[in-house]
């Protein structure tokens, strides 16, 4: 299984047209050009990768790449 960071970066690359390096501090909407639907597609990919369900409440407030990684860490540590 990939690390959370690897999985997030892979999901971002698969679900966006961004072809540059993905950095933790990059914003999803402004820098990577990901809209709300794109975030849902990325979340669905990560749910499948880790065999978890991510609630709408957990998706709210995700603004950067690091936010996604941190939220996944929280969810996976609770489910461990």
C-alpha positions in Angstrom: 0.0 0.0 0.0 1.2 3.5 -0.8 1.9 6.0 1.9 -0.8 8.7 2.4 1.4 11.3 0.7 2.1 9.1 -2.3 -1.6 8.2 -2.6 -2.7 11.9 -2.5 -0.1 12.9 -5.0 -1.1 10.1 -7.4 -4.8 10.9 -7.0 -4.0 14.6 -7.7 -2.0 13.7 -10.9 -4.7 11.3 -12.1 -7.6 13.7 -11.6 -6.1 17.0 -12.7 -4.3 18.4 -15.7 -1.5 19.6 -13.5 1.8 18.2 -14.8 4.3 20.0 -12.5 5.6 19.0 -9.1 2.9 18.8 -6.4 4.0 20.6 -3.2 2.3 20.3 0.2 1.6 24.1 0.4 -0.2 24.3 -2.9 -3.8 25.4 -2.9 -6.2 23.0 -4.6 -8.4 25.6 -6.2 -6.1 28.6 -7.0 -2.8 26.8 -7.8 -3.8 23.4 -9.0 -7.1 24.5 -10.6 -9.3 21.8 -8.9 -13.0 22.6 -8.6 -15.5 21.0 -6.2 -16.2 18.1 -8.5 -12.4 17.5 -8.9 -12.1 17.4 -5.1 -14.8 14.7 -5.0 -13.1 12.7 -7.6 -9.8 12.8 -5.7 -11.6 11.9 -2.5 -13.3 8.9 -4.2 -9.9 7.7 -5.5 -8.5 7.9 -1.9 -11.5 6.2 -0.4 -10.9 3.3 -2.8 -7.1 3.3 -2.1 -7.5 3.0 1.6 -10.9 1.2 1.9 -12.5 4.0 3.9 -15.4 6.4 3.6 -14.8 10.1 4.0 -17.7 12.2 5.1 -18.7 15.5 3.6 -17.8 17.1 6.9 -14.3 15.7 6.5 -14.0 17.2 3.0 -15.1 20.7 4.1 -12.2 23.1 4.6 -9.7 21.2 2.5 -7.7 24.0 0.9 -4.2 22.6 0.3 -2.5 19.4 -0.5 -1.3 19.2 3.1 -4.9 19.6 4.3 -5.9 16.4 2.4 -2.9 14.5 3.8 -3.5 15.7 7.4 -7.2 14.8 7.2 -6.4 11.4 5.9 -3.9 10.8 8.7 -6.7 11.8 11.2 -9.3 9.5 9.6 -6.9 6.5 9.3 -5.6 6.9 12.8 -9.2 6.8 14.2 -10.0 3.8 12.1 -6.8 1.9 13.0 
